[in-house]
Amino acid sequence: MAASARQGASLLQVNVAGAPREIEWQGRTLTTGIFKTPVEGPVGVVEHHVVGDVQADPSVHGGPTKAVYAYASEHYGWWTSELGLDELAWGAFGENLTTTGLLEDRVRVGDVFRIGTVELMATEPRMPCSKLAARFQRTNMQRLFTRSGRSGIYFAVHTEGTLEAGDAIELVSAHDNGLTIADVFSLRTGQERDPALFRRALDHPVLADDWKETLRALAG
C-alpha cells in the first residue's frame, strides 16, 4: 500500500533553462544553466531531466542521480534576509521544482514521491559550485550555502510522466534506512561526525558511489 501523502507538500513552480547562458565571474566566462524561468501547464519529466531544461555541464548536473533538482520555498525568506535583498524570485537557486513541505531533514535518501504522473526518488543533497557564486555575484556564496544547511534535494526519475505547478507531492514509499538528505549534507560538510551515521550512509543502497567514496575518506 502506498504511504500517505506528506501533509501539505505541493509543487509551487516548475523552472527550466531553455539554453545555457554565459556569465562573467572573477575574470572568467562561465557557461551555466542555473538561470531558469517558470513554465506554465504540464511539463514532461524523462529519464535524466525535465523536458525543456538544458544543463551546461552534464558531467556535474543532470544524469541518473541528479535528473531533477528541488528547492524548498520555505528557505527563501532566510536567504532574502541573509543576502540583504527585498525579494528573491522562485527558481533563483537553479531548481527545477520550487516546493513547499519538502524539507531536507524530513526527506530520506531513497524516498519515492509522486507529483502528477511522475515518480521521483530522492538521491542526494546539492553541493554548491562556483556557478552558484557567479549567479549571485558573491564570493562567499558557496560558504553561506554550505553553512546554511539548505541544500535542496536531487532526485532520480523513478517513473516518467508529467507534472505542473499546483500538483500535490505524495510520499509513495519511505526508505527504511532512515538516512535523511540533511544527514548526508552534514556528514559531507563536516558538521556531523557520528560514526553510526557514517556507517548508515556507507551501507545505503541508493546513495551514489562517489558520495560513499568521499564519506569513507571523511570517516577516516
N, C-alpha and C positions, 0 to 999 in steps of 0.2 A: 504494500500500500504506500502511496506517495506520502511524504511528510507534509505536515500542514504548512500553509503559506507563512512566510516571515511577516509578522504583524506590521502593516503599514508600508512595507517595502514596495517601491514603484520606480519606474523609469521616467525621468523628467524630461530628458532631452537626448537626442541622438546626434552625434557630431562626426563629420568626416572631413578629410583633407583631399580636395579634388586633385591637387597636384602639389609636389614639394615646392617650397619657397626658399629663396636664398636670403641669408641674413648675415650682417657683419657683426663679428664679435671678437674682440681682443686682437685685432689685426688680421683676422682670418674671415673667409667667406664660408659659411656653413650652409648646407642644404638640409632642410628639415620639413617633416610633415606634422610638426607639433601645432601649427596654426590650423584649427578646424572650425568649420561653420555648421550651424544646426541644420538638420534635414527634417522636413515635414512629411508625414504619411509613412506607410510601411517601408522598411528598409531590409534588404536581404542580408543574411549572415551566412557565409560559406566557410569552407574548411579552415582557411587561415586568415580571414579578415572580414570586416564589414564592407559590403558592396559600396563602391564609390570612394573608399578610403585608400590612400596611397602612402606607403611607407618609403621614406627617402633612403633608409639603410635597413634592408631586410635581415641583415646579419644580427641586428640587436632589437628590432621591432617586428612584430608580426610572427608568423610561423606557428607551429602546432601548439606551443605552450603559452604564447603571447598574442593570440589571434585578436582578442578584444580587450580593451582597457576601460575599466570603470572607475569613476571617482565620485565620492560622496558629496552631495550638495551641502551637507552639514559642515564640511570643512571650510567652505568659502568665507563665512563670517570671520573665522580665525585668521585667514590669510589676508583679508582686506585690512584688518587691524594691524597685523604683523608688518605688512608692507606699506602701511600708511596710505591706502587707497580708499577713495569714496565708494567704488564698486569694482566688481570683477565678474565679467560675464562667464556663465557656464561654458565649459569647453576650454577654459584658459590653460588647463594643465595637459591639454592634448588628448583628453579622454574621449573615447567613442561613446560612452554611456555616462551621462550625469544622473545619479541615482539619489534616492532617499531611503533610509532604513537599511542600508547595506554597508556596514562598517567593518573595518579590518579586525577588530577584536571580537567580532561575532561570527565572521565567515571563516570556515575551516578549509584548509587545503584538501581538495577532493570533493567538497560540497558541490552538488549539481543543482542549478536553478533553471526554472523555465520562465522565459519572457516572451510573450506572444507564442509563436510556434517554435522558437529557438530554445535549445537547452545548452547551457554553458557550465563548464566545470572550473571552479576556482583553482588556480595553479600556483601563483606566487605574487609577492609584492613587487612594486616597481622600485628599482634603484635609480637615483637621479643621475643624469649625464650632463655634459656641458651645454647641450641644446636647451635644457630647461633654464640654465643660467642665461643663455643668449636670448631666449624668448622673453624673459623678464628684465634683461639688461642689468643683472645684479650678480656681482662676483661671488656673493655669499649665498646664492640661492640653493646650491646643492647642499651646503651645510644646514641651512634652515629647513630644507625638505627632510633631510635625514633626522635632524633633531626633533622635528615636529611629530614624527611617527605616522603622519598622514600620507601613507604610501600609495593609496589606491590599490586596485586588485586586477591582476591579469587573469584572463580566462582562456581555456581551450574550448573549441566548438565541439560539443558532445553530439548535438543534433542540429543540422542546418535548418533554416526556416526564415521567417520574417518577424520583425518586432517594430514597435513605434512608440513614440512618446505617449505616456499615459498608461502603458501596459503595467499590470501588476507583476511583481517579481516573486515567484513561488519557489520555495525550497522543495525540490523533488526528492533528494536523498542527502543525508548528512554522513560525512565520512567518520568512521568510528575511531580513527586515530586521535581526533580532538585537537590537532595542531592548528592554530589559527594563523591567518595571514600576518597579524600583528606579532605573533610569536616568532615567525621566521624573520621578519624585518628586524626585530630586536636582537636576535642572535647574530644576524649579518652585520649590524651596525655596532655591535659590542655593548649594547645597552642591557643585554641579558647574557648571563654566563652559566645558567643552570645546567649541569651535566645531564640530568634526566631529560631536559627539553632538547638538548643537542641529540641525544640518543633517539628520541621520538622523531626528530627531523630526519636523521640519517637513515632511519628504518622506514620512512614513509614511502609507499609505493608510487605516489603521484608526483612528489617533489622531484624536479628535474636533476639530472646527474651533475650539471655544472654548479647548481646550488649546493648539492651534497659535497662536492669536492671543496668548495670554498668553506663550508661549515665545518668539514672534517679538519681542515687546516686551522681554523679558528679555535676548534675544540681542544687542539693540542694532543 
